[in-house]
């Protein structure tokens, strides 16, 4: 993007969502997880409480910039927990990455099991046009049922997770 274009587009999106929601959005996930050298300043200026675009850990953490805490909670993403990696179609190369629904379930289940053992976050990235098909929804429902069978599992919005993470991070400082 040209200088200033990211700020302009992010601000326009922020204002659009604020108007539609009736309140300011609490966080952001940058398109395609493209976090630039300008992104942090932009999202801090807009007052976001969290970002969910980076991959530095499996657990929530506070973003540090120039050696200083920013107050911004990162809810990290990971390609292994993104449905697009298993079901994508690249129209330019005509390559279709198709992993079986049961195999995707086992990958997600394995990732969830370890997160559960560690007592930390399990964050899927899902696209309606990718997972929003019958067989894939069946596998997702199976995963949710499995997760709900475990004691103490909590499902929350990213905003809710960020609030809990902020409290936990504050307790460790």
C-alpha positions, 0 to 999 in steps of 0.5 A: 500500500501507499504510505497512509493508505493502511491507516485510511482504510483501517480507520474507514473500516473502524468507523463503519463497524462502529456505526453498525455495531453501535459501539467501537470494535474491541479488536482487529484481525488484519486481512490475511494476517498482514501486520505491517510496520504501521499496523501497531501504531494504527490500531493503538491510535484507534484504541483496540484492546486486542489484535489477532494477527500474529503468531509468536506463541500459542498463548495470549501475550502482550505486544511489546514494541521497542522494549515497552509494553503496549497494553495490546493483547495478542490472541495469536493465530496459526496456520495449523488452525486455519481451515483455508490451509486444508480446503483451499483452492488457488485459482491461479495455479488451479491447485486444490488442497483437499484434506479429508474432513476426518483428518482435519478433525483429528488435527484440530482435536490434537491441537485442542487436546494439547491446549487443554492440557496446558490450560490455554487458548485454542483459537480456530480461524474459520471462513464461512465459504470454506468450512460452511459446507455440510461435511465440514460442518459435521466435522466441526460439530463433532469437534465442538461436541468433543470439546464440550465433553471436557470439564472446564472448557469455556467458549468465548468471543475474542473480546472476552478472551482478551479481557481474561488474558489481560487480567492474567497478564496483569497478575504476572507483572 
